[in-house]
């Protein structure tokens, strides 16, 4: 199997993206990515991040790219998590990505980094994208999304299994808190 095929198979499960770290983990010399990009069919998105040009596009791809651009330890947060799941009628202009440390990455305007320390129990992965839980996102959006929309989103998320039924009452109380 060629390096290109190996990376292509990996990228198909990751919205068309592959990083130099991924290549290294797959046993592909990182310099091969730059060579493949020079030959075409693979684009350098940002430092150490590449995307296959002919990989299928997904509405979730931009969320995956945002987390990749911010770097290790990054996760979707707040209304970005709700938008990922089509909850609360949110359509943020900027994708909010949480990170517990500062980042030196040069980021496009469509990404906003939020410095936050999220407990392990409030973290998860949706669609292979590190995120806060939907329950945490609903609570964290109290100041930026109308309460009525959050409560409707809570009902929808509970029905869809994104919020556990046993946690529903606590999330609802937190949404209503200080309102």
N, C-alpha and C positions, 0 to 999 in steps of 0.2 A: 504494500500500500504506500502510495506516495505521500509526502508531507502535505500536499494540497488536499488530497482526499481525507487524510486524517483530521486536518483542521476544518475542512468542510463539514464532515460528520459532526464534529463538536459544535461548530457554529450553528448548524441547523437546530440544535436544542437550546441555543442561546441567542435567538433573535438575529442571527447572522453575524454576531460579534465574536471575536477572539482577541485575547490580550497576549502580551509577551509572557506573562505569568502562566496563562493557560498553555501556551505553546511549550514552555519549559516543562510543565507538568506532563505533557503528552510526549515528551522526548524529542521535540522539534527544536532545533537551534533557533534562537530568537532572531538571528539575522535573516533567516529564511522568510520571515514575514515581510521585511522591507524589500527583499528580492521579488517576492510574489506581487507586492503592491506595485513595484516598478514595471513588472510584466503586464499588469492589468488584471481586472477582475476582483481585486482586493483593494480597498481604500483605507488610508490612514485617517482615522476619525480624530484622534487626539494622541498625545504622547502614550505609546504603548498599547493603543486600542485600535483595532482594525475591524472592518466589516466587509463581508463578501457582497459585492455589488448585485449579484443575482439571487441573493437569499430572499425568501419571501418576507414582505413587510408585515408587521403586526401592530395593532394599536398599542400594544404593551412595549414595543421596542424602544420607544423614547424614554420610558421609565427605566428600563434596563440600562440604556446608555447613560442616563443621568447618574445612576448609582456607580457605574463603571468610571465615569469621568471624575467623580468626587474621590473615589479611591477606597482602599481597604477599610472595612468597618462602617462604610456608608450604608444607609437604609432609607427607603421612602418613609415620609412622615406626613402627618396632618392631612391636608386636603388632597395631597398626591395619592395617599392610600385610598381615600374615598373615591377619587376619580378613577383609579385603577379598577375598582369594583363597580363603577357606575352607580355610586350612592350619593344621596343628598343634592343631586342636581348641580354638582360643582364642576367647573371647567377652568381650573387655574391657568393663568397666563405663564406662571413659572412653576416648575416642578420643585417642590420642597424636598430636600434630601437632608437627613439628620446625620450628624457626625459628632463624636464625643471629643474630638480634638480639632485644632486648627488645621486648615489645609492651605497649601501653597499653590494648588492647581489653578491654572488659568481656565475659568469656566465661562461658557456663553451666558448671555443674559437670561436665557430661559430656564436656568438652574439657580435655585436659591439654597444656600447651605444654612441649616439651623444647627447651632451648637447645642447638643442635648445629650445627657446620659440616660439611656433607657434601660430599665431593669430587664434582665434576661426573660422574665415571664411575659413581658410586653413586646417581645420580638418574635418574628416568624419569617417565613418565606412564602410569598404568593407567586405562582407562575415563574418560579426560579428567580424571583427578585426579592432581596432582603428588604423587610418592611417592619414597621410597627404593626401590632395587631389592629384589626378594624375597631375593636373596642377602645383601644388606646387612642386611635385616630379620631374617633367620634368625640371623645372627651377633650382631646387637645384642640379640636376645632370650635369649641364653644364661643370664642371671641371673633371668629371669622365667618361662621355659617349660622344662619338663623336657627333658633332652637327648634322650631316646627320641622324644618328640613332634617335636622339631626335625629329627632325622635322618629320621623318617618323612615329615615335611613336605618335606625336601630331596629325597627320592626322588620324591614326588608332583610337586613343582615342576619337577624335571628332566624327568619324563615329559610334563608339560603345556607345556614350553618356557618356563617362567618363570625357570629357571636354566639357563645354557648348560652343555652337557655338559663342555666344556673347563674350566669353573670349578668343577665339582662337587667334585673332590678337595680343592681349597683351601678351599671353604666347609665341607666336612665336617671338615677338620683344625681350622679356626677354631672350629667348634662344640664340638669335643672338647677344645680348648685350656683349660687351667686347670680342668678338671672332675674 
